[in-house]
């Protein structure tokens, strides 16, 4: 089965939160970039086929499931970088995905970290994507998957390399304090072709998505300073209990069963989920003739 990754043309003002990337076949002139991704083994809407697990049992990560105490949740590394031009398939590409660990304390502001920047602000950065987080637990998996390749901290373009937070154990709307700042979980990452640029591999986008190891974004609710080894403290759990991994699964799912509809309705109640995501899910339900409420 082939899934087509379509980059929505900048300026349409449609998908702010999901990075303008929508997994369906294009039939409109509004799309200007099409990249085909083949997921081996037969893609369907189930978690089992996409992530190698069922919806309700076990971790999606492949690492041993482990409950972290609050003291064990921490910020491993703070990473920043400014946009640069690189060559990719014979053309110049401007990207902010190249990050490096920063020593000392760094100011975390509403839109990003000091010293950090994004190349295309129509699809990256902003209030709901102020900080991209990637779990340190996933690095072992990628080093096994990419033998002979260096996989340094921040290679996925994350601002925060974290320990103790995984996509299936944190929820949209969960609130945390880190250093003197406060943040809230807003959405998963959907990969774009620049991940392939960073790894110099066309298939990296496909492999990243299929792995289920997407990372997630924070919005900043209180500005402050952060640094490596800061404890990540849970302030509040969102009452709707929608894991980050569930949003990724719902976004990619070809069809919605009854339990999917239940999850969508719960997601629509999460205040932290950006409106563009909610619009997408409402449209999915509308096409099915199902009320969102």
N, C-alpha and C positions, 0 to 999 in steps of 0.2 A: 504494500500500500504506500502511496506517495503522498506526503503532506506538503503543501506549497506554502512557503513563507512569503508573505506579501507585505512590503513596506508601504504604508499609506503615504501618499504624497504630502509633503509638508505644506501647511497653509490651509488644509481642509478643515482644521479645527475639530477633528472628530475624536480620535483616541489619544488623549493625553496620558492617562495612566498606563494603559497597556503598550506604551512605546510605539504606537501606530502599527503594530504587527498583529496580523490576524490570520489564523490558520484556516484558510479556505481558498477555493479557486477564484481567481479574479475574473470578473466579467465587466469591469468598469474602467474608464480612462482615468479615474481618480488614482489608480495605482500605477507606480512607476518603477518598482523594483520587484522582481520575482525570483525567488531562489527555491529550488526543489530540494526537499529533505526526505530521504527514504528511511523509514523505520523498519528494520528487518523483523521478521517473525510475525508480521500481520498486525497492523494497528487496529484497535477498536476502542470503544469508549471506556473500557474497564481499567481500573487501576492495575489489575494483575498483569495485563498485557503491556501496559505502558511502563509501569514502574517495577514490575516483578513482585507485586504484593497485592493483597486484597485491600479493600477500602478501610477495613476496620481492624486488621490484625497486623501488629508488628511495625517496625520502622521502615520508612522508604529508603533509608540511606545505605543499607547494606552493612553498616557498622553495628556492633552489639548495642542493643537498646539499653540505655542507662539514664536513670533519673539523676539529674544534677541538683544538688542543694543550692540554695541561693548564693552561698559563699563560693561555690564552684563555677558560677556563671561569671565570666570575665571577658574583658577586652584584651585580646592577645596582641593586636597591632592596630595602630592608626595609620592609614595610608592616604597619600594625596598625590596629585599630579595635574599639570596643566596640559591643555590640548597641544598636540604636535602633529606634524605631517609625516606620514609614512607611505611607502610604495606598496601597493597591493595589486597584483595582476596587471602590472604595467601602468597603473594610474595612481595619482596622489590622493590619499585619504587623510582627512583631519579627524583625529580621535583623541578623547580624553581617557581612554581605557588604561593607559600606562600609568600605574601608581607605584609609589615607593613608600616603605615604612618611614614614619617620622619619629624622631626622638623628642622627648619632653612633652609639655602640655600644648594642646592645640585648641583654638577657639572653635566651638561648634555653633553655627548661626542658623537662622531659619531656613536658608536655602542650601548651605553646604558648609564644609570645613574651610577655615582659612588656608589658603595655598592650594585649594583644589578647584577644578573647573571642568566643564563639559563642553564638547565641541558643538553639538546640535541641541540647543535648548528646547526645540519643539518636541523632542522625544526623551531627553535625558535631563536629570536634575529637576529643580523646582520644589515646591513645598511638600509634595507627597513622595518625592524621591530625593530628599535632602541627603540621606545617608544610605549607601548600599552595603549590606552586611553579608559575609560569607563564612560559614562555619569551618573552623580548623579541622573538624572531624572528617570533612570531605577530601582533604588533601591526600590522605593515605590512599583513598580510592583512585584518585587521578594519577598518582605516581605509579600505581599498579597498572592502570589502563594505558599509560603513556610511558612505557619503559624506555629508558635512555634519554628522556627529556627532562630538563630542569623544570621544576614546578615550584618556583619561589613564592613566598607570601605576597599577596596582592596581584598575582597574575590574572585573576578573574576580574580585576578592576574594582575590587571592593574597597570601600573606605574603612570599614571595620572588619577585621578578622576576629571572629568571636568563638568562645568556647562555652558549651552548655546550652546553646540555643539551636534547635533543629526545626526544619520546616513543618514537621508533623507534631511538634510539641509546643509551638507557640501559635497564638491566634491573632487574627486581624483585630486591632483595637487593644491588644495587650500593651500596658504602659510600664516603662522601665526608667530608672535613673542610672546615669553613667557619669562618674565624676560629679560636676556641679550642674550637668545638663539633664533634661528629661526628654524622653522620646516615646513615640507610639508606633506600633507596627501597622503598615498601611497596605502592603501588597507584595506578591512575589515578583521576581525578575523574569521577564520573558527575553530570551537572548536575541541579539541582532547580529548581523554579519561581522561586526567589528570584533566580536569574540574570536571569530576565525582569523581576523587580521592579527590579533594579539598572539594567537598560537601558530600563525602561519599554516593553518590547516582548514580547508573548506568544510570538512565534516565535523568540525568542533561544535558548531551550533546544534547539529542533529544529536551528537553524543551528549552534549550538556543537557538538552531538554529531555532526552530519553532516560537519562540517569535519575531524574527527579531531584537532583541536587541544585536547586535554582538560586538559593539564597533569598533575601527579602529586603524590603526597604523600611526605613524609619522616617517619620516626620518628626520635626523638633518642636516640642511643646514648651520647652524653656531653654533658652540659650545658656551656654556655660563652657567650661573647659574640660577636655577629656585627654586621656593618655593611656599608653600601653599598661596593662596590669590593673587597670581600674576594675573594680567589682561592678557587675551588672545586677542591679537590684530590682526585683519585681515590685511594682507599686500596686497594680491592679490588673486583674484578668477581665477581658471582655465577657459579658454574660452570655453572648451568643455562641461562644466556643467554636468558631470556624477556623480550623488550622490553615496556615499559609498553603500547605500542600494541597488542600481541598480546592482552593481557588484555581491553582494550576490545572488540576484534574478537570474541574468544571469548564474551564476555558477551552481546553483541548477536546473535551468529549464530543464525539460526533452526534450522539443522541442522549437525551435525558430520560432516565427511568424515574419512577416515583421518588426514590430516595435522593436522586439528583435535584429534583424540584424542591424537595424539603431543604437541602443544603443551600440552594440558590436563594430561597426565601429568607433563610437565616442570614446569609451574606448581605442581603439587601437591607437588613436591619442594623448592620454595623456602621456606625457613624464615621469611622476612620477610613472605610473603603471609599476611594475617590468616585465621584459622580460618573465619570466616564466608564468605569467598570460597571457600575450599577445600570447605566444605560444599555451597555452591551447585554447584560443578563436579562433585563426587562425585554429587550428585543427578542432574545432567544425564546423566552416564555411566550411572548406575543405570537411568534411564528408557530408555536405549538398550540395556540388557542387556550393558554393557561393564564389565569390572573396572577399578578405578581404578589398580591397580598394574601 
